[in-house]
Amino acid sequence: MYLPQNNSLTVIAGTSMALGLVVGLCLVFAVDCPAVAIFITSICVYHLMEFVQTARFQPSRVKTTSFLIWGNRGNREFMMVQLLSLWEYLWSHSRFAPHQGYLPLHHPLAMVIGCLCIVSGQSLRSMAMATCGESFSHLVETTGNSSNRLVTTGVYSLTRHPSYLGFWLWVVGTQLVLGNHICLVAGLVALHFFFSRRISFEEWFLVNRIYGQPYVEYSERVWVWIPFVWVRSTPRERPTRSR
């Protein structure tokens, strides 16, 4: 049930309007700098969809912080990564860059592939939130409750963690759009360690505290499918603490 006491309509409306204003400005300057316009627009859409999908499909969990702009773990690091990505783009296109001419990822095809990754990643994450309903959470669930149900249909029949896969595609897509080489490699390394640890940590609780054998059977039937991320199919040992 929607809890109005957890949500300030002024904050929600103001945040939504600010994100929409930024997208509008990006459209104005899209002709002069399409890569940056697409990059910033994708960030705004990501934050907006996090709130919209939470409000629609997890109404008991929605808060003003559901935009994931502030108030949740990892938001500061997320914004720092976006600033570093923008910095690399500006530096690589400046006269101070040590290379001559275009680097491989500066080819227009990289931008097209990046856009496809962004759209597919955002769509996959939104579908995961819709399919999972109240069972979806931005935090790792360590105990079961009445809203928890093991979802194995829709996108969850293709991958055990579609929201994570969607985020992976989104991150890779933004770096391809900008033509970033350093941030792309660094992002892949960071995502490997983050998701390998987080998924192992999360699935230990899914097996040993929440769903038990049904999740073991599900994990043996459906893979994670996140590139460069390897997770045990039936985690049984004690998990390493994860944020």
N, C-alpha and C positions, 0 to 999 in steps of 0.2 A: 504494500500500500504506500502511496506517495505521502511523504512526511513534510509538510510545508514548513515546519519549524526548523528543519535542517537546510532550508534553501531560501536565500534572499532573492526575490524576483528582480530587485534593482541590480544586484551583482550579476545575475544570469543575463538579464537584458543588456547590461552595460558590456559584459564580456563578449556576448554574441555580436553586438553592434560594432565593437572594436575589431573583432576578427573579420567581420564583413567589410568594414572600412579598409582594412589592410588588403583584403582580396581585391576590392575595387581599385585601390591605388596600383596594385600589381597589374591589373588589366590595362590601366592607362600607360604604364611603362613597359608593357610586354613586348612591343615592337623593338624598342631600343635594347632591351636586355631580357630576352625570353627565358634563359636558363634561370636567372635569379627570380623572375616573376613566377615561374612554375614551382621553384623550390619553396619560396615563401608561401605561395598559395597552398601547396601541399601540406605545409605545417599548419596553417590555419584550418584547413579542412579536417586534418587529423584531430586537432583539439576540439573542434566543433562536433565531429562525429562521435568522439568519446562521450561527450555529454549527452548528445541526442540519443544514442543507442542505450546508454545507461538509463536515461529517463524513460525510454519506451519499454525496455525489456527487463530492467532491474530497478523498478521504481522505489523499492524499499531501501536501496543502497545509494540512490542518487543524492549528491550534495553539490554545493557550488564548486567544490574542488574536483568534481568529476570531469571538468575540462582537461585535467592533468597539466595545467599551466603552473599551478602553485599548490602547496599543501599536501603533496604526496611524495613519498620517497623516490629519488631518482630524477625528479623534475629539474633540479638545478644542473645535474650532470647532463641531462638531455638537452637543455638549452645551451650549455657550454659546447656540446658537440656540434650543434647547429651553427653557432657562431664561428667555430673553428672551420667548419665546412665552407661557410661563406668567405672567411678569410683566405682559405686556400684558393678558392675560385678567383677572388680579386687579385691575389698575388700572382697566380699562374698566368693571368691575362695582363699583367703589368709589364712595364719595360724593365723591371728589376729581376724578372724570372730568368734563370740561367739558360733555359732551352731556347732554341730557335725554331720558329714555326709551330705547328700544331702537334700536340702529344696525341697518342692513340685514342684516348677517351674524349678528345675534343672533336672527334668526327661526329657529324650530324646523326649518324646511325646510333651512336651511344645515347644521345638524347631521346631518340624514339624508343629504344629499348628501356631506358630509364622511366619514361612516361608510362609505358605498359606495366612495368614493375610496380610503380606507384599506384596506379589504378587498380591492378589486380590485388596488390597487398592490402590497400585500404578496403576494397570490397570484401576480401576474405576475412579480415578482422571484423568488419561490421556484420557479416553473415554469421561469424562465430558467436558474437554477442547476442544476436537475434535467436540463433538456434539454441544456445545454452540457457537463455532466459535468466531466471533468478539464481541459477547455479553458477553463473559467471561472476568472477570477482577479480578486481585489480590486484588483490593481495593473495598470497598463497594460503589456501584453506588448510588448517591443521586438525579441525574437528568437523564432524558431520552435523547437519541440522535438518529441519523439515524441508528446507528449500533445495537441499542437495539431491540431485538425481543424476545418475550416470547417463550422459547423452552420447549416443553412438550413431546417430542418424545425421543426414545432411552432410555438411563439410566435415563433421567429426567421424564420418565413415571413411574419409580419405586420409586424414591426418589426426593424430591424437591431440595436437595443439595448434589448431588453425589460426588462432589469434597471434601466437608467437611467429608462425610461418608468415602470416600477413605482415607483421611488423618487420621481419627480416627482409621481405621483398621491398617494403616501403623504404627502409634504410638504404638498401643497395640501390634502389631506383633513384633516390635523391642524389646520391653521389655520382651516378651515371649521368644524370641530367646536368649536373654542374661540371662534369668532366674531371672530377677529383681523383687523383691517383693515391695520394698519401692517406686521405681520410677513408677511401674505399678499403684499402688494405687494413688500416687500423680498425675500421668498423667491423670488418669480417673477423678479425682476431678477437675483438672485444665481444662480439655477438657469440662467437664460439664458446668462450669461457663463461659468459653470463648465462646463456641458455643451457649449456651442458650442466652447469651447477644448479641452476634454478629448477630445471625440469627433473633432474635426479632428486632434488630436495622435495619438490612438490609431489612426485609420483610415489615417494616412500610413504607419505601420509595418505595418498589416495588408495594405496594397497593395504597399508597396515592400520589405518585409523578410520577410513571412511567407507570404501566400497569392498575391499577384500578381494576374494577370488574372482568376482565378475570383472574387476578392473585388470587383473592378471590376464584373464582370457582375452579381454579387449586389447591389451597392449601386445599380446602375441599375434593378434589378428591385424592390427592397424599400426603402421610405423609412424614415426615422428615426421620424417621427410623434410627436415630443415637442413640445408646443405652445411657441411662441416660441423654438424652437431651430432654427437653420438651419445645415446642414452641406453642404459640397461632396460630390457623389455619388462623384467619383473624385479624391481628393486626391493631387496630384502634387508640389506644392512642399514645400520643407523645412518641418517642423512647428515651431511656436513651443513652447518648453519648457513642459511642464505638470507639475503635481504628480501 
